């Protein structure tokens, strides 16, 4: 299965393991909650999906790489303790708490979240001294003499032996105590993730044309060469920062992330061409609707790969603006609920000044951020939203200290209304720019496949799909209807061809 399917399978398993009866007992007893073993090639996003699952379920996450652990750090250190059994005294050895188990308790204490996922990566690369203890752990959730707290689901991960010389293949007894989920690299699935994460557009447009370069592990005369999803994502982050700082992206830099000489050369050459297209086509002018006839003509006669790169640049810019506008809308929705609460509390107790209530809300929001961070469940979007709320409240608090406290809530409301008005202006601008993109595509690409790509990309990208779903787009609806009609016509032709073939076969059988 691909990584998206694996995520849903693991997420559903965790939900079932954490399901309780009317008495608060887990429906599946802890001893029957088999650890999940996620087996797949390196760098395909196994750790990332665990973070996403924890965020979506609102539970904590503790991650460990087992290659870093010795028997002592995983099981705890031995010490001598004195015991009395029926009048007889003995000195026996016990163990301190495992570092791994202790981390679970620390996260519970710091975050206030009692349930979570204990994710142990590289589980099949444990040291020889630790290996015998893993069977006990996988069956009973015990390290040394200390048990993983109830409500914590164990998910493990590892690479197949062909990718890692340190891998120890589990025997049947061990495998029989786990739920095996095998996952493989899949570009289409990764691209959905890439669009949500803001992966550099040059990466996705290059891989759209050369999907086989997305994930490759080979052994040749010079040794192993490899390119992974992790490598593309890390390269993307570096490229974005290099562009901010005005630094170049050359083969030397690319080769630090992509370990395949041929792909390094081809991607670097494409990136140079990508930047040339960006400069020549003047993306901002196209979205603003002020592009020249020469730009339209150049796009019209360009080769498909050049047109695809241009479309990718236009979509990248516009979808980034959609994402920013949606995040501002989410922040204002969150802020509106908070302001209603402040107004209610202020109305109930006139002795509680707005200034004090604002400071309380800032402190509460900081606690939420700290709790979710400690639990490992704070997504980038949530963090930005919480920080935006705090920044607004801090700015308001500073202003109220300088102005009439009797009109405090009115001033607060005025600042909120100004933010809403600005968000609506930006929203209208984005909608206009989306229309300009369709208008340019209709003239430059006419009935080419690029318009199909445009509609498809707007559909599969989470931010553009949500933006259009909320605010609509007549251009999108029109082209999407044409696309569905075309697909329906294709289906009808297939059905007719099938009927014709069956008729011929029936006639042939009667001969």
Order of alpha helices (4+ residues) and beta strands (2+ residues): alpha-beta-alpha-beta-alpha-beta-beta-alpha-beta-alpha-beta-beta-beta-alpha-beta-alpha-alpha-beta-beta-alpha-alpha-alpha-alpha-alpha-alpha-alpha-alpha-alpha-alpha-alpha-alpha
